[in-house]
Amino acid sequence: MKNQRKLYGIGVFANLIFLINSMSCRDFIEIPPPRTDLIRSTVFEGDATALSAADDMYGQMLIGGFGGGFTYSYTFLGALSADELINFISWDLDFVQFNECAISPRNSNLAYLWDEPYKIIYRANALFEGLSNAQNISQALSQQLIGEALFVRSFCYFYLVNLFGDVPLVLTTDYETNAALARAPTEVVYGQIIRDLLAARDLLSSNYASSLSERVRPNSGTVCALLARCYLYTGEWQKAEQESSLLIENSTLYSLEAVGNVFFKQSKEAIWQIGKITGNANEGFLFDFPISFNCSLTSEFVASFEPGDERKSIWIRVENFGDDYFYPIKYYTPSTTPIIKHSIVLRLAEQYLIRAEARARSGDANGAKDDINAIRNRAGLENTAASDLPSLLLAIEEERRHELFTEWGDRWLDLKRNNRLDAVVGPLKPGWQPYKQLYPIPESQILNAPAMHDAQNPGYEQ
């Protein structure tokens, strides 16, 4: 049935794929207005084509750059910016700039981090608008896909606002409206993110039946996970604890896995994964950085693990080429095997660490220690010795560092939101300045969007 749906949708959906793939946010000012009438009338004529539109949205996340694990993804570039990866590609200034936190607005990899989320947002907006006007989509499916579109839009804006600060808030496919948008304040963007997530949670089911029990489509738990993170980032400790608790206490659906089993596609730790839409190629390459990429985990990071930490022995591979080089292999599997791992985007371990921090900041030291210890014990370590707020927060930072390394730039964002970049990253990056906690807006966007001609982030050249 699944394959029939994909085959049925491919013909009528081709026009939408061509339309969106020809767009990028950096040049949407210059192209003719998109034919949204075609999207509504053709793509949303039935359940099968509506599902294909949603599949394309996720496919863009997986292969488009920003959401995969390629060298132009945020997983890779965020790890270069932080203190996780060291770059040896001295001839490629685009990578050097991220590793040295000396990013030019003309950096070609920077453009991926801006353009790709906006391409996905356009798809989400098209899905939302098309379903809102469709007459031939079943009510249950329409509700599910609208919830997915709202969630995906929120997810993309979370990264845009944390990487770039104030960003244009694109909520429609209307060309003229979007072309005139200036940067919206960060608090306005976060407000929209949270409103969309609350609406999405009411629309989505609590299970994964819509994706045949695989966790590659968001459910209400996926929304809870991102809400918990957003509330943590905005300092709403009680709400962050409430959302993460909903997931941690749902032991029927979610539980921590042994370290060696976390990243398999059937993992009960997974809250949301992105899987290939078609094909049988393994996805291990997404987060396994091959030697040919000429980068390595820093020796300082590898040395920071406590003795006996299974995350070091299982998630890191050592190769010797005269010197030792260290590679993250969370997703590594032989490329000839059937798909056994998906790209995990949200997982339960993060929710324990979110709740630990929310509890610590709310004065619940014992509850915070319980959550820290759940993660430490799973990794083969003894309970934490932290007891007061400063030591608990440092312990949580260290657990996040060792648990979530090379996952969606978590380390960079974690240090940024806690005002720790100056202390941790500053000494490692020559020429570091505090303004570099935000990436520059790509020059192409500044030049092509009239409302942004004078809107570059402070410190970067116009």
Salt bridges, closest charged atoms under 4 A:
ASP55 OD2 - ARG5 NH1 2.13
ASP55 OD1 - ARG217 NH1 3.10
ASP56 OD2 - ARG123 NE 2.60
ASP83 OD2 - ARG401 NH2 3.57
ASP83 OD1 - ARG411 NE 2.92
ASP115 OD2 - ARG26 NE 2.57
GLU116 OE2 - LYS119 NZ 3.54
GLU129 OE1 - ARG40 NH2 3.13
GLU148 OE2 - ARG217 NE 3.10
ASP196 OD2 - ARG153 NH2 2.91
GLU214 OE2 - LYS265 NZ 3.30
GLU214 OE1 - HIS342 NE2 3.13
GLU236 OE1 - LYS239 NZ 3.27
GLU241 OE2 - ARG359 NE 3.21
GLU243 OE1 - ARG201 NH1 2.52
GLU269 OE2 - ARG347 NH1 2.67
GLU269 OE1 - ARG378 NH1 2.63
GLU283 OE2 - HIS342 ND1 3.62
GLU306 OE2 - ARG376 NH1 2.72
ASP309 OD2 - ARG311 NH2 2.90
GLU319 OE2 - ARG317 NE 3.07
GLU350 OE2 - ARG229 NE 2.84
GLU350 OE2 - ARG400 NH2 3.82
GLU357 OE2 - ARG361 NE 3.02
GLU357 OE1 - ARG417 NH2 2.72
ASP364 OD2 - ARG359 NE 3.97
ASP371 OD1 - ARG355 NH2 2.83
ASP371 OD2 - ARG359 NH1 3.11
GLU397 OE2 - ARG411 NH1 3.83
GLU397 OE1 - ARG420 NE 2.90
GLU398 OE1 - ARG401 NH1 3.86
GLU399 OE1 - ARG311 NH2 3.01
GLU399 OE2 - ARG376 NH1 3.02
GLU403 OE1 - ARG311 NH1 2.98
GLU403 OE2 - ARG347 NH1 2.76
GLU403 OE2 - ARG378 NH2 2.71
GLU407 OE2 - LYS330 NZ 2.57
GLU407 OE2 - ARG347 NH2 2.76
ASP410 OD1 - ARG400 NH2 2.76
ASP414 OD1 - ARG400 NE 3.25
ASP414 OD1 - ARG417 NH2 2.68
GLU443 OE2 - ARG106 NH1 3.13
GLU461 OE1 - ARG106 NH2 3.08
